[in-house]
Each structure stands twice: as C-alpha cells, then as structure tokens.
C-alpha cells in the first residue's frame, strides 16, 4: 500500500532567509533608472514589431537607446566611485 503524504517543503519553500537582503534591495534601487530605460526601449521596439516603423517610431527607438546608454554611463560612474570593503575594487 502506498501512503499519500504532503509535500511540506514545497508548501513552505519561501522561508524568510530567501528574501532579498537590504544590500540587494539597495543595488536594485540604484539600478532602477537603467531598468526603466530598458523597459522603455523594449516597449518602443514592441510597437514596431507588426508594422513598418514610421519616422516617429524611429525617433522613439533612438531616444530610448540614448536614454539606456546615458543611464548605463551614469550607473557605471556611480558604482565606479564606490569602494568595496576589504580593499576589493
């Protein structure tokens, strides 16, 4: 006879130690402008998937790409000046 048991680990798999740490949340917060710029770029590209891009669409994509590049540069400048503990760079 086979016994039916519950899968307790699957039900309670989300323990408190699986939550992001404060440092991880801070890193996400620092990267949020870049994440939002990437989302805007993907949105602009999705708009043109089913049609021929107009001049307005092309400008929207170029503007979104420039914003992504600017946010990447700003993020690199912000994180490049931060020194890590323990002497690591």
Secondary structure, 3 states (H helix, E strand, C coil): CCCCCCCHHHHCCCCHHHCCCHHHHHHHHHHHHHHHHHHHHHHHHHHCCCCCCCHHHHHHHHHHHHHHHHHHHHHHHHHHCCCCHHHCC
